[in-house]
Amino acid sequence: MARAAAPRTFRDAQATYQTNSELAWWVFMRVSGFLLVFLTFGHLWANNMAFNAGEIDFDYVASRLAQPSVRVYDSFLLLFALLHGVNGLRYSIEDYIQRPQRRVAAKVALFTVAGIVFVLGVMALWTFSFSEMGDAVRALNE
Amino acid sequence: MYRGREGQWAFVLHRMSGVALALFLLLHVIDISLVMWGPDGPFNAFLAFYHQWPFRVGLIVVIAGVVYHALNGLRIIMMDFTTWGVKYQAPLWYGVLGLTTLIGIPVLWKIVPEILGIA
């Protein structure tokens, strides 16, 4: 294998990575991963165990996103999961795409999509007041 | 090289579940962000599409991927930040598989009847 084995301890990682940013990402993957265990399990519990996921519709999502606590929770989930996931995909690109041009192209595509998805997610979470929207819809139907 | 023993299988499953979950996450944020178009927008039609049984089975696979990736991630953290983690990485991996299966039982118990329409 052309690539050096992945570092196994923090001291290993310090010796392996040439730059501080790669070391920082190595630490980030572990810290965010630890937090995501709780964030994702809580998310799955709320939407798949405490509720029938097959009945999720606009009203359900709007009523959840109307709660400030859900917005804050989901914002942390969005931020950590996207950074963790996109950095993981970056590792995969660097492992499996050998040719420099294709590697750059894959990363540009990944970061572009991730940026768009992040903006969409933040907009969905914070742009609209769902409680106001619900009131408006109810007023229309009266 | 791990020569195909526990460590390598742990890595392969971690990589596969990780890539799959990252791609699912991108799709998931996009489809949930359709709420922005309001109750008469495309959201309900999209969700109804995803409520078909093949996607609901797929969601069980996603949950399994999350649980495995999370627990194996904790195993990796133990290997990286404790003095004993690397020594016990193989039994820890069997613990990850066992715990993933154990968590899977109530998840299947809850969701399979919903898919079959007998919940």
Interface residues (C-beta under 8 A of the other chain):
Chain A: M1 R8 T9 F10 A13 R30 G33 F34 L36 V37 T40 F41 L44 N48 M49 N52 A53 G54 E55 I56 D57 F58 D59 V61 A62 L65 L78 A81 L82 G85 V86 G88 L89 S92 V113 A114 V117 F118 L120 G121 M123 A124 T127 F128 F130 M133 V137
Chain B: M1 R15 G18 V19 L21 A22 L25 L26 V29 I30 I32 S33 V35 M36 G38 P39 G41 F43 N44 L47 H51 R56 L59 I63 V66 A70 L71 G73 L74 I76 I77 M79 D80 F81 V86 P106 V107 K110 I111 E114 I115 A119
